[in-house]
Amino acid sequence: MNKKSKGKKLKAIIHRFRNSNSREMAHNKIYNHDADISFMSATYDDVKKLGVNHELNRIRRHVIESKLNKYQHPSSDHRQLKGYRETGKWLNWIGIVADISMPTSNSLDGKILIDKFCYENDIHQLKLLDYHVWLKINEIRYLLNSDQQTIAVGDTIRGISKVTQYSSKGLSNEYGLAATLLKGAGIYVSIPTKRRPTNSAAEQFIIDYDRQDDWVAKLSNSGVPKRTLLDYQKKRDINIFVARSKGHVSAKYQPSRYKHYFERLEPVPKQISQNEKKQREIPTQYFGIVDKFKVFQKKDGCHTVIQFAYITDEIKRIVSGNKCFEYDGEILALGSLKPKDVIGFKDNRDLIKSSGTLAPLTNVKLLTNHDSQPMPTDQNLISGWVIKNFGQQSNVHNQNDLVNKFDRWLKNQKKDNKMIDIGFSTAEIAEKTTVNREQVKRYLDQNKLQPLFSQGKTDYYSTEAMNKVIEHFKQVDDRIKSALQAIKSHKPRTEYPENRKKVQQMVHKDKVMDNDANETSDKSEKSNNQHTLKINTTYGRFTTSQFKDLHEAYNELQRAIHSGLLNYFIKAKDENDNEYLISIKNIVNMS
């Protein structure tokens, strides 16, 4: 075999390998035709050679054949538009005209179906928002780049819109296009770099070519009131067009000569649906614009939240507005933040669907340059920072204490990150017990527990001192509850409903007794009115005649414990008949 034949054979083997490898790659890669947002354009040379109208119509018909959606996707709520509804900002968009819904007796306004509906930023980067969306003709308030616009199926269509929210087909929160300013409908022409004009790239978008009789709508600014046009020409503020009272473009319709969307769409392949789900699980780069910080009071202390005015993706598309995250974790390492700071982070959560306060952010980076002070990791200290820098918070206890503790923490910061006891006021200690701050202060003074430091008129005690106070009053509380339980278990039998008849019978018999018996009964009743109760305390035994019976004693002590009156006293005598005042917190049991 000569060298030439060997070379041919080798090329054939390589060719077969490449083809086989290409088929395998195509088989493994799942291609979603409807998610392909590569918009077609005519070339400058072809337009020059074949003519503008001929070449642009040829490209448009090729778009109809190869670019319109193929699959019948489930009903969409267009939730990718939600962020624009929440922030009220204008949405810049681009898509392909796919169909027309003609006016009917039930609906006098037509609608344009737009496939491959995308967000478009200032440098023409795109992000698919939804496979399709409907644009009502009466929502088109103004044509920005021409007083007249012809629209045909297959045209690329561009505009800016406000987003509205509505209910339809069982979906309570759908989002759609409201007030719209149309940039134009047409075909892009690709111009080589060396021939590219110095003007804006929009001049490559040809919107006024002749579609002959192949069109579905003709729009005109003649329908917009002259007063609205004068206001816009004077102020150059597109917000003038938002109100419905400002009018909309006039329209002329013509049926499409192509298959309607419901005639050409097929069911979505299962592989595409599964692949979409996997794609949503991949972390995405986001950018949050800091709005404010909040403090919430909970049972275990204060918790802080960072709220973003809105969140965008890598091409500045608004993903969500007013999203809140726990102000904890990695973001604290960035130091103190300010409103309007830009925070970069990665996340695989559904930031559009999720609500409430979300778990802390991860993979964070501060993208705004400014001096920052270190931030603590304790939520009470962070709360103090929020209150100090952004004002008083609603429904948060001891806010001045929180600020004072943060100030002390910041003042005592050390390079070795040594833990510092931040101190607790009597009010904060009292919140962790069943007594008031005066009783806490009295206990601290009686046991000579000195404060760590004082700020203003407020003393702050160590964690050790606070724990002693909590433990002491917990023991007192437990003893009182035990005493009340003991009292409750020794109630007189006459208290119970089933004994009431027996008591009434005894009283009736007393009435028919002779005088001597009555005198005896009176003495007995007098004795019962001065019932003597036995009290066992932590430091001795006593008796008291302060209560009519055990039931009255039980009710009185129970009222005291529920009211937090742990220093409620009972008059009592010891075994030598000496009078004392017994604190209920020292009672073990009564009988």
C-alpha positions as CSV (number, residue, x, y, z in Angstrom):
1,M,0.0,0.0,0.0
2,N,1.5,3.4,-1.1
3,K,1.7,6.5,1.1
4,K,-1.2,8.2,-0.8
5,S,-3.7,5.3,-0.2
6,K,-2.6,5.1,3.5
7,G,-3.3,8.8,3.8
8,K,-6.8,8.4,2.3
9,K,-7.6,5.5,4.6
10,L,-6.5,7.4,7.7
11,K,-8.6,10.5,6.7
12,A,-11.6,8.2,6.3
13,I,-11.1,6.7,9.7
14,I,-10.8,10.1,11.3
15,H,-13.9,11.3,9.5
16,R,-16.0,8.3,10.7
17,F,-14.7,8.9,14.3
18,R,-15.6,12.6,14.2
19,N,-19.1,11.8,12.8
20,S,-19.7,9.1,15.4
21,N,-18.5,11.4,18.2
22,S,-20.7,14.2,17.0
23,R,-23.8,11.9,16.9
24,E,-23.0,10.8,20.4
25,M,-22.6,14.4,21.7
26,A,-25.9,15.3,20.0
27,H,-27.6,12.3,21.6
28,N,-26.3,13.2,25.1
29,K,-27.0,16.9,24.9
30,I,-30.7,17.8,25.4
31,Y,-31.6,20.6,23.0
32,N,-34.6,22.7,23.8
33,H,-35.6,24.4,20.6
34,D,-38.0,26.9,22.3
35,A,-35.2,28.1,24.7
36,D,-32.9,29.0,21.7
37,I,-32.8,32.8,21.8
38,S,-30.4,33.3,18.9
39,F,-32.3,35.8,16.7
40,M,-31.8,35.6,13.0
41,S,-30.5,38.6,11.0
42,A,-29.8,39.4,7.3
43,T,-26.2,40.2,6.2
44,Y,-25.2,43.5,4.9
45,D,-23.8,42.0,1.7
46,D,-27.0,40.1,0.9
47,V,-29.2,43.1,1.6
48,K,-27.0,45.2,-0.8
49,K,-27.0,42.4,-3.5
50,L,-30.6,41.2,-3.4
51,G,-32.4,44.3,-2.1
52,V,-33.7,45.2,1.4
53,N,-37.4,44.1,0.9
54,H,-36.5,40.8,-0.8
55,E,-33.9,39.8,1.7
56,L,-35.7,40.8,4.9
57,N,-38.9,39.1,3.9
58,R,-36.8,35.9,3.0
59,I,-35.2,36.0,6.5
60,R,-38.6,36.6,8.2
61,R,-40.2,33.6,6.5
62,H,-37.2,31.5,7.4
63,V,-37.7,32.6,11.0
64,I,-41.3,31.3,10.8
65,E,-40.1,27.9,9.6
66,S,-37.2,27.4,12.0
67,K,-37.5,29.7,15.0
68,L,-41.1,29.8,16.2
69,N,-41.9,27.7,19.2
70,K,-42.5,23.9,18.6
71,Y,-43.9,22.8,22.0
72,Q,-47.1,23.4,23.9
73,H,-45.8,24.5,27.3
74,P,-48.0,24.4,30.5
75,S,-50.0,27.5,31.3
76,S,-47.6,30.1,32.5
77,D,-48.1,32.7,35.2
78,H,-45.1,34.7,33.7
79,R,-43.7,34.9,37.2
80,Q,-40.3,36.0,35.8
81,L,-42.0,39.4,35.4
82,K,-42.9,39.6,39.1
83,G,-39.8,41.6,40.1
84,Y,-40.8,44.4,37.7
85,R,-44.3,44.5,39.2
86,E,-42.9,44.7,42.7
87,T,-40.4,47.5,41.8
88,G,-42.6,49.4,39.3
89,K,-39.7,49.7,36.9
90,W,-39.9,49.5,33.1
91,L,-39.1,46.1,31.5
92,N,-37.0,46.2,28.2
93,W,-37.9,43.2,26.1
94,I,-37.5,41.5,22.8
95,G,-39.2,38.5,21.0
96,I,-40.6,37.1,17.8
97,V,-44.1,37.8,16.5
98,A,-45.8,34.4,16.4
99,D,-49.5,35.0,15.8
100,I,-52.3,37.5,16.0
101,S,-55.6,37.3,17.9
102,M,-58.2,39.3,15.9
103,P,-60.8,41.5,17.6
104,T,-64.2,39.8,18.2
105,S,-67.6,40.7,19.4
106,N,-66.6,39.7,22.9
107,S,-63.2,41.5,22.7
108,L,-62.8,44.5,20.5
109,D,-59.0,44.6,21.0
110,G,-56.6,42.4,19.2
111,K,-53.5,40.7,20.8
112,I,-50.1,39.9,19.5
113,L,-48.5,36.5,20.5
114,I,-44.8,36.9,21.1
115,D,-42.5,33.8,21.2
116,K,-39.1,33.6,22.9
117,F,-40.0,36.5,25.1
118,C,-36.7,37.9,26.5
119,Y,-35.3,40.6,28.7
120,E,-32.9,42.9,26.8
121,N,-30.3,45.1,28.5
122,D,-28.6,48.2,27.2
123,I,-25.8,46.3,25.4
124,H,-28.3,43.8,23.9
125,Q,-27.6,40.9,26.2
126,L,-30.7,38.6,26.4
127,K,-32.3,36.4,29.1
128,L,-35.4,34.2,28.3
129,L,-38.3,35.3,30.5
130,D,-40.9,33.0,29.1
131,Y,-41.6,30.9,26.1
132,H,-44.4,33.2,25.1
133,V,-46.5,36.2,26.2
134,W,-49.5,38.1,24.8
135,L,-49.4,41.8,24.2
136,K,-52.7,43.6,24.0
137,I,-52.8,46.2,21.2
138,N,-54.6,48.7,23.4
139,E,-51.7,48.6,25.8
140,I,-49.4,50.0,23.2
141,R,-49.4,53.7,24.1
142,Y,-46.9,55.0,21.7
143,L,-44.5,54.1,18.8
144,L,-41.1,55.4,19.9
145,N,-39.1,55.3,16.6
146,S,-41.8,55.9,13.9
147,D,-45.3,57.3,13.7
148,Q,-46.4,54.2,11.8
149,Q,-45.5,50.5,12.2
150,T,-46.4,47.5,10.2
151,I,-46.1,44.1,12.0
152,A,-45.8,40.7,10.4
153,V,-45.5,37.1,11.7
154,G,-41.8,36.4,12.0
155,D,-40.7,39.9,12.7
156,T,-38.5,40.6,15.7
157,I,-40.4,42.9,18.0
158,R,-38.9,45.1,20.7
159,G,-40.5,47.3,23.4
160,I,-40.5,48.6,27.0
161,S,-43.5,47.8,29.3
162,K,-44.9,48.2,32.8
163,V,-45.9,44.9,34.3
164,T,-49.4,44.2,35.7
165,Q,-50.9,41.5,37.9
166,Y,-54.2,39.7,37.2
167,S,-56.1,36.5,37.8
168,S,-57.0,34.0,35.0
169,K,-57.9,30.3,34.6
170,G,-57.6,29.5,38.2
171,L,-54.2,31.2,38.6
172,S,-54.6,34.0,41.2
173,N,-51.3,35.7,40.6
174,E,-50.4,36.0,36.9
175,Y,-48.2,38.8,35.4
176,G,-48.5,40.4,32.0
177,L,-47.6,43.4,29.9
178,A,-49.4,46.7,30.7
179,A,-48.5,50.2,29.3
180,T,-46.1,49.6,26.4
181,L,-43.9,51.7,24.3
182,L,-43.0,50.0,21.0
183,K,-39.4,50.4,19.8
184,G,-40.3,48.7,16.6
185,A,-40.9,45.4,14.7
186,G,-38.6,44.3,11.9
187,I,-35.4,42.4,11.0
188,Y,-31.8,43.0,12.1
189,V,-29.1,43.5,9.5
190,S,-25.6,42.4,10.5
191,I,-23.0,45.0,9.4
192,P,-19.3,44.0,9.3
193,T,-17.1,45.8,11.8
194,K,-15.1,47.8,9.2
195,R,-18.4,49.1,7.8
196,R,-20.2,49.6,11.0
197,P,-21.5,53.2,11.4
198,T,-20.6,55.2,14.5
199,N,-24.3,55.6,15.3
200,S,-26.1,53.4,17.9
201,A,-26.7,49.7,17.2
202,A,-30.4,50.3,16.9
203,E,-29.9,51.6,13.4
204,Q,-29.2,48.0,12.3
205,F,-32.8,47.2,13.2
206,I,-34.8,47.7,10.0
207,I,-38.5,48.4,10.9
208,D,-39.9,50.0,7.7
209,Y,-39.3,47.5,5.0
210,D,-42.2,46.5,2.7
211,R,-43.9,43.3,3.9
212,Q,-46.2,43.6,0.9
213,D,-49.6,42.0,1.9
214,D,-48.0,39.6,4.4
215,W,-48.8,41.5,7.6
216,V,-51.1,41.1,10.6
217,A,-51.3,44.6,12.2
218,K,-50.7,48.2,11.2
219,L,-50.3,50.7,14.0
220,S,-50.2,54.5,14.1
221,N,-49.6,57.2,16.6
222,S,-52.6,59.1,15.2
223,G,-54.7,57.4,17.9
224,V,-52.7,59.0,20.7
225,P,-54.3,62.3,21.9
226,K,-52.4,65.4,20.8
227,R,-52.2,66.7,24.4
228,T,-50.3,63.5,25.4
229,L,-47.9,63.9,22.5
230,L,-47.2,67.5,23.4
231,D,-46.6,66.6,27.0
232,Y,-44.1,63.9,25.9
233,Q,-42.3,66.2,23.4
234,K,-42.0,68.8,26.2
235,K,-40.9,66.6,29.1
236,R,-39.4,63.5,27.3
237,D,-40.7,61.4,30.2
238,I,-42.1,58.1,29.2
239,N,-44.0,57.8,32.4
240,I,-46.5,60.2,30.8
241,F,-47.9,57.2,28.9
242,V,-48.6,55.0,31.9
243,A,-52.2,56.2,32.6
244,R,-54.9,54.7,30.4
245,S,-56.4,58.1,30.0
246,K,-53.4,59.1,27.9
247,G,-54.7,57.0,25.1
248,H,-53.1,54.4,22.8
249,V,-52.1,53.8,19.2
250,S,-54.7,53.2,16.5
251,A,-54.7,49.7,14.8
252,K,-55.7,47.9,11.7
253,Y,-55.8,44.1,11.6
254,Q,-55.4,41.3,9.1
255,P,-55.6,37.5,9.7
256,S,-52.4,35.6,9.6
257,R,-51.7,33.4,6.5
258,Y,-49.7,31.0,8.6
259,K,-50.7,28.2,11.0
260,H,-52.1,29.4,14.3
261,Y,-50.0,28.5,17.4
262,F,-52.5,25.9,18.7
263,E,-52.3,24.1,15.3
264,R,-48.5,23.7,15.2
265,L,-47.5,23.1,18.8
266,E,-46.6,19.6,20.1
267,P,-46.4,18.2,23.7
268,V,-43.1,19.0,25.5
269,P,-40.7,16.0,25.5
270,K,-40.2,14.6,29.0
271,Q,-36.4,15.0,28.8
272,I,-36.7,18.7,28.3
273,S,-38.9,19.1,31.3
274,Q,-36.5,17.1,33.4
275,N,-33.5,19.1,32.2
276,E,-35.3,22.4,33.0
277,K,-35.7,21.2,36.6
278,K,-32.0,20.3,36.8
279,Q,-31.0,23.7,35.4
280,R,-32.9,25.5,38.2
281,E,-30.9,23.7,40.8
282,I,-27.6,25.2,39.6
283,P,-26.5,28.2,41.7
284,T,-26.9,31.5,40.0
285,Q,-25.0,34.7,40.4
286,Y,-27.2,37.5,41.8
287,F,-26.7,41.1,42.9
288,G,-28.7,42.7,45.7
289,I,-29.2,46.4,46.3
290,V,-29.4,47.0,50.1
291,D,-32.5,48.9,51.2
292,K,-32.7,48.7,55.0
293,F,-32.2,46.6,58.1
294,K,-34.9,45.5,60.6
295,V,-35.0,44.1,64.2
296,F,-37.6,41.6,65.4
297,Q,-38.2,40.6,69.0
298,K,-38.5,36.9,69.6
299,K,-38.7,34.6,72.6
300,D,-35.0,33.8,72.5
301,G,-33.9,37.4,71.9
302,C,-33.6,39.8,69.0
303,H,-33.1,38.8,65.4
304,T,-32.0,41.0,62.5
305,V,-33.0,41.0,58.9
306,I,-31.4,42.6,55.8
307,Q,-33.8,43.7,53.1
308,F,-32.9,44.3,49.5
309,A,-34.7,46.9,47.4
310,Y,-34.4,44.5,44.5
311,I,-32.2,41.7,43.2
312,T,-30.8,41.4,39.7
313,D,-28.9,38.7,37.7
314,E,-25.6,39.0,35.9
315,I,-27.1,41.1,33.0
316,K,-29.1,43.4,35.3
317,R,-32.5,41.8,34.9
318,I,-34.6,42.3,38.0
319,V,-35.3,39.0,39.5
320,S,-37.1,40.0,42.7
321,G,-38.1,43.1,44.7
322,N,-38.1,43.6,48.5
323,K,-36.5,40.3,49.4
324,C,-35.5,39.7,53.0
325,F,-32.7,37.5,54.4
326,E,-31.5,36.8,57.9
327,Y,-28.7,39.2,58.7
328,D,-26.3,36.5,59.9
329,G,-23.5,34.2,58.7
330,E,-21.1,35.1,55.9
331,I,-22.5,38.5,55.2
332,L,-21.3,39.8,58.6
333,A,-17.7,39.3,57.5
334,L,-18.2,42.1,55.0
335,G,-18.4,44.6,57.9
336,S,-21.0,47.3,58.4
337,L,-23.2,47.9,55.3
338,K,-25.2,50.9,54.1
339,P,-28.4,51.4,52.1
340,K,-27.7,51.2,48.3
341,D,-24.6,48.9,48.8
342,V,-24.4,46.2,46.1
343,I,-23.9,42.7,47.4
344,G,-23.0,39.9,45.1
345,F,-24.0,36.3,46.0
346,K,-24.7,32.9,44.6
347,D,-27.9,31.0,45.3
348,N,-29.9,28.1,43.9
349,R,-33.2,28.9,45.7
350,D,-36.2,30.1,43.8
351,L,-36.0,33.8,44.8
352,I,-39.2,34.6,42.9
353,K,-41.5,32.0,44.4
354,S,-40.1,32.1,48.0
355,S,-41.6,34.5,50.5
356,G,-40.9,35.7,54.1
357,T,-37.4,35.9,55.5
358,L,-35.0,33.5,53.9
359,A,-31.9,31.8,55.5
360,P,-28.6,33.8,55.4
361,L,-26.8,34.4,52.1
362,T,-23.7,32.5,51.0
363,N,-20.8,33.2,48.6
364,V,-21.2,36.9,49.3
365,K,-19.0,39.8,48.1
366,L,-19.3,43.6,48.8
367,L,-19.1,45.4,45.4
368,T,-19.4,48.9,46.8
369,N,-16.2,50.6,48.0
370,H,-16.5,52.3,51.4
371,D,-14.9,52.1,54.9
372,S,-16.6,49.5,57.1
373,Q,-16.4,48.8,60.8
374,P,-16.3,45.2,62.1
375,M,-19.6,43.5,62.9
376,P,-20.4,41.3,65.9
377,T,-21.9,37.8,65.4
378,D,-24.3,38.0,68.4
379,Q,-27.8,38.9,67.3
380,N,-28.4,41.2,70.2
381,L,-25.3,43.2,69.4
382,I,-26.2,43.4,65.7
383,S,-29.6,44.7,66.8
384,G,-27.9,47.4,68.8
385,W,-25.9,48.4,65.6
386,V,-29.2,48.5,63.6
387,I,-30.9,50.7,66.2
388,K,-28.0,53.0,66.6
389,N,-27.5,53.6,62.9
390,F,-31.0,53.4,61.5
391,G,-33.3,54.4,64.4
392,Q,-35.7,52.9,66.9
393,Q,-37.6,49.7,65.9
394,S,-41.2,48.8,66.7
395,N,-42.0,46.2,69.3
396,V,-38.4,45.7,70.5
397,H,-37.6,45.8,74.2
398,N,-34.8,47.7,75.9
399,Q,-33.5,49.4,72.8
400,N,-31.2,51.7,74.6
401,D,-29.6,48.7,76.4
402,L,-29.0,47.1,73.0
403,V,-27.2,50.2,71.7
404,N,-25.1,50.6,74.9
405,K,-24.0,46.9,74.7
406,F,-23.0,47.3,71.0
407,D,-21.1,50.5,71.8
408,R,-19.2,48.7,74.6
409,W,-18.5,45.7,72.3
410,L,-17.1,48.0,69.6
411,K,-15.0,49.9,72.1
412,N,-13.5,46.8,73.5
413,Q,-12.6,45.1,70.3
414,K,-9.2,43.4,70.4
415,K,-7.0,41.9,67.7
416,D,-7.0,38.5,69.4
417,N,-10.8,38.4,69.2
418,K,-11.0,37.7,73.0
419,M,-14.6,37.2,74.1
420,I,-15.9,40.2,76.1
421,D,-18.8,40.0,78.6
422,I,-21.3,42.5,77.2
423,G,-23.3,42.9,80.4
424,F,-27.0,42.8,81.1
425,S,-29.3,45.5,82.7
426,T,-31.8,44.7,85.4
427,A,-34.6,45.1,82.9
428,E,-33.0,42.4,80.6
429,I,-32.5,40.1,83.6
430,A,-36.1,40.6,84.8
431,E,-37.3,39.5,81.3
432,K,-35.8,36.1,81.9
433,T,-37.5,35.7,85.3
434,T,-41.1,36.0,86.7
435,V,-40.3,39.1,88.8
436,N,-39.9,42.8,88.0
437,R,-36.6,44.8,87.8
438,E,-37.0,46.3,91.3
439,Q,-36.9,42.8,92.8
440,V,-33.9,41.9,90.6
441,K,-32.1,45.0,91.8
442,R,-32.9,44.2,95.4
443,Y,-31.5,40.7,95.1
444,L,-28.3,42.0,93.4
445,D,-27.8,44.5,96.2
446,Q,-28.5,42.1,99.0
447,N,-26.0,39.6,97.6
448,K,-23.4,42.4,96.9
449,L,-23.2,41.6,93.1
450,Q,-21.5,44.5,91.6
451,P,-22.2,45.7,88.0
452,L,-19.5,45.2,85.3
453,F,-20.0,48.8,84.1
454,S,-22.5,51.7,84.0
455,Q,-23.6,53.8,81.0
456,G,-25.7,56.8,81.9
457,K,-28.0,55.7,84.8
458,T,-28.0,52.0,83.7
459,D,-26.0,49.3,85.4
460,Y,-24.9,46.3,83.5
461,Y,-24.1,43.0,85.2
462,S,-22.1,39.9,84.2
463,T,-23.5,36.8,82.7
464,E,-22.6,35.0,85.9
465,A,-24.6,37.4,88.0
466,M,-27.5,37.1,85.7
467,N,-27.5,33.4,85.9
468,K,-27.5,33.6,89.7
469,V,-30.5,35.8,89.7
470,I,-32.4,33.5,87.3
471,E,-31.6,30.4,89.3
472,H,-32.6,32.0,92.6
473,F,-36.0,33.2,91.4
474,K,-36.5,29.9,89.6
475,Q,-36.1,28.0,92.9
476,V,-38.5,30.5,94.6
477,D,-41.0,30.1,91.8
478,D,-40.7,26.3,92.1
479,R,-41.3,26.3,95.9
480,I,-44.4,28.5,95.5
481,K,-45.8,26.3,92.8
482,S,-45.2,23.2,95.1
483,A,-47.0,24.9,98.0
484,L,-49.9,25.8,95.9
485,Q,-50.1,22.3,94.5
486,A,-50.1,21.0,98.1
487,I,-52.8,23.4,99.1
488,K,-54.9,22.4,96.1
489,S,-54.6,18.7,97.0
490,H,-55.9,19.4,100.6
491,K,-59.0,21.4,99.8
492,P,-61.9,20.9,102.2
493,R,-64.5,18.4,101.0
494,T,-67.3,20.9,101.4
495,E,-65.9,22.8,98.4
496,Y,-66.9,20.2,95.9
497,P,-70.4,20.3,94.3
498,E,-71.3,16.8,95.3
499,N,-71.2,17.8,99.1
500,R,-73.4,20.8,98.8
501,K,-76.6,18.9,99.5
502,K,-75.1,17.3,102.7
503,V,-74.1,20.8,103.9
504,Q,-77.6,22.2,103.2
505,Q,-79.2,19.2,105.2
506,M,-76.9,19.9,108.1
507,V,-77.9,23.6,108.2
508,H,-81.6,22.6,108.0
509,K,-81.2,20.3,111.0
510,D,-79.4,23.0,113.0
511,K,-82.5,25.2,112.6
512,V,-84.8,22.8,114.3
513,M,-82.5,22.1,117.3
514,D,-83.3,23.5,120.7
515,N,-81.7,26.7,122.0
516,D,-78.9,25.0,123.7
517,A,-78.0,23.2,120.5
518,N,-78.3,26.6,118.6
519,E,-75.8,28.2,121.0
520,T,-73.4,25.3,120.5
521,S,-73.8,25.7,116.7
522,D,-73.2,29.4,116.9
523,K,-70.0,28.8,118.8
524,S,-69.0,26.2,116.2
525,E,-69.7,28.6,113.3
526,K,-67.7,31.3,115.1
527,S,-64.8,28.9,115.5
528,N,-65.0,28.0,111.8
529,N,-64.8,31.7,110.8
530,Q,-61.5,31.8,112.5
531,H,-60.0,28.7,110.9
532,T,-56.4,28.0,111.9
533,L,-54.1,26.9,109.1
534,K,-50.7,25.2,109.6
535,I,-47.8,26.5,107.5
536,N,-44.5,24.8,106.9
537,T,-41.8,27.2,105.7
538,T,-38.1,26.8,104.8
539,Y,-37.2,28.2,108.3
540,G,-39.9,26.8,110.6
541,R,-43.6,26.0,111.4
542,F,-46.3,28.6,111.9
543,T,-50.0,29.0,112.1
544,T,-52.3,31.7,110.7
545,S,-56.0,32.7,111.2
546,Q,-55.9,35.2,108.3
547,F,-58.1,33.1,106.1
548,K,-61.6,31.7,106.6
549,D,-60.6,28.3,105.3
550,L,-58.0,26.5,103.2
551,H,-60.0,27.3,100.0
552,E,-59.7,31.1,100.6
553,A,-56.0,30.6,101.3
554,Y,-55.5,28.7,98.1
555,N,-57.3,31.4,96.0
556,E,-55.4,34.2,97.6
557,L,-52.0,32.6,97.0
558,Q,-52.9,31.6,93.5
559,R,-53.8,35.2,92.7
560,A,-50.5,36.4,94.2
561,I,-48.4,33.9,92.1
562,H,-50.3,34.7,88.9
563,S,-49.7,38.5,89.5
564,G,-46.0,37.9,90.2
565,L,-46.3,39.1,93.8
566,L,-43.6,36.9,95.2
567,N,-43.2,39.3,98.2
568,Y,-46.8,38.8,99.3
569,F,-46.8,38.3,103.1
570,I,-49.1,36.3,105.5
571,K,-49.6,37.2,109.2
572,A,-48.7,34.1,111.3
573,K,-47.5,33.0,114.8
574,D,-44.8,30.6,115.7
575,E,-45.1,27.8,118.4
576,N,-44.4,30.4,121.1
577,D,-47.2,32.6,119.9
578,N,-44.9,35.3,118.5
579,E,-46.2,37.2,115.5
580,Y,-44.4,37.1,112.1
581,L,-44.9,38.2,108.5
582,I,-44.3,35.1,106.3
583,S,-43.3,35.6,102.6
584,I,-45.2,33.3,100.4
585,K,-42.0,32.5,98.5
586,N,-40.7,30.6,101.6
587,I,-43.9,28.4,102.0
588,V,-43.3,24.7,101.5
589,N,-46.9,23.5,102.2
590,M,-50.1,24.4,104.1
591,S,-52.8,22.3,105.8
